[in-house]
Amino acid sequence: MKLFKSIMLVLWMGVLATPVLAQEAAPLVIGKDLKVGMPLQDVIAKLGIPQSIIVNRGTEPQNDSISIEYPNHGVVVHAMSRKGALEEIEVLPTFKGTFAEGLKLGAKFTDLIGKYGVPNSLSSQVARYPETGMYFVLDKEVLISAKVFARNSNIFDLQLMQKK
């Protein structure tokens, strides 16, 4: 009888946890579910407890930032320490979701142009769309990762992406 009760308890907990598991299983859509400018509290509510939080010291206190890592979602989000809003979304190669326009990692360069138009500038590795804050990283004309920035962001990573 105790075994039966234990099994029933495990099954019941599985039923109760199903909505939570379903929410995590749903792929993210960058630009809809997760977008720059979102309050950090909304980001954490959406993505859950992060694997780690890293403080990045700037040359001055107003340039300090934080990086919040969500490897299970395939993203790292960044914010300035003195602001409460998301400044950058770093889309990792392990990201399984899509962008608002339907583009996925693994897409060809021609698909990128079909969704976003001709980039403002292009190198062998980065297609830059500074007017929308989107920077797509390519390897042999295949999309492998991306970075999305808030307008007028002071995140150091944006300065690096603009210089490449």
N, C-alpha and C positions, 0 to 999 in steps of 0.2 A: 504494500500500500504506500509506503514511503517513496519507493521508486516511482510509482505512478504519479504521486503528487509532485515529485521533483521534475519529472518529465513535463507534466502539465504546466508547472511554473516556468520552465524554460520556454515552452511553446508560447505561453501567454506573453512573456517578456518580448519574444520575437515579434508577436503581433503588435505590441505597443511600440516597438522600435521601428517598425516598417516605415512610417512617414518620415522619420529622421533619416533612415537609410536611403529612402527614395529621393529626399532632398539633396543628399550628398552625391547621389548617382547622376543627377541631372547635370549635363554639361553646361558650363558657363558660356554666356554670350558677352564678349567684350563690347562695350558700348551700350548694352542694355542692362544685364544683371550686374555688371561691374564696369564702372566708368570713372574717369578722372573727375575730380571735383566732388565726389561723394564724401560725406562725413566719415571719418575713420570708424566711428561706432557702428555705422551701417555696414561698412566693409567687414568688420569683425563679426557682426550679427549674421551676415550672409555666408561668410567663409568658415566661421567657427574659430576654435582656438588654434593659433598659429604654431608651427613647429619651432620657430625661433623669432626673436626680435633683436635686431642689431642697431646700435646707435652709431651713426657716422658723424664724426666731428668735422666741422667745417673750419675754415680759416678764421671765422668770426662766429659768435654764438647764433646770429641770425641765419647762418649757413648750415647749422646742424640739421641732420635729417635722421629718419628712422627707416629701416627696411624690415618688412614683415613677410616671413617666408611661409608659403603654402605649397610645398612640393606635391601634396596629394591632389591639388587643383592645377598644378603646373604654372603657378604664378608667384611672383614676388611683387608686393606693393610697397610704394615709397611715399613718404610724406615729410614735409619740413617739420622740424620739432615744434616750432612755435605756431604752426597752423594746425587746424583739425581736419583738413581735407586731403584726399588722395591726390598726389601730384604726378605719380608715374605708376603705370602697370607694366611690369616686365613679364612678357609671355615666354615661358621656358619651352624648350623642345618637347617636353613631356605633356604639354597642354593638349587636352582632348576636346575642348570646346570649339566655338567658332567666333568670328567677329560679326558685328551687327549686320554686315553686308553679305554674310554667308560664307566668307572665305575661311578656310581651315589651314593649319600648318600642313605642309606637304604639297600645297598647291604650286602650280607652275607660275613663272613670272608673267606669262600671258594672262593667266587668271587674275593676277593682282592688278594688271592694267585694265582688264575688263571690269573690275569692281571699283577701282579707285582712280582710274585714268593714268596718264603718263606722270611719273614722279617728277617733282621739282628738280631733284638731282639724283644721280645714280652712280654708284661705284660698283665694283665687282661683287661687293658684299652687302651693300645697304641701299635700299630704295627709300628716299626721303620725301615725306609729305608734310613739310613744316606748318602749312596752313591748318592742318587738322591735328598736328602733333603726333603723327604716326610715322614710325621708322621700322621698316621691315628688313630683317636680316636674311640674306639669301646664301645658298651654297649650290653652285652649278645651276643657277636659275630656278631653284626650288626654295620655297619659303620654309625656314627652319625655326625662326623665332621673331619676336617683335617687341617694340617698346612704344607705349602710348603715353604722351605727356599732356599735362594741363597747359592751357594757354598762359604764357608769361611765367612759366615755372622757373624757380631758381635752383632746381635740383641739378647737381653737378653733372650727372649722367647726360642730361640734355645738352650741355655745353660740349661734351665729348662726342655725342652723336652728330652735332652740327659741324664739327671740325673734320670728321672723317672724309 
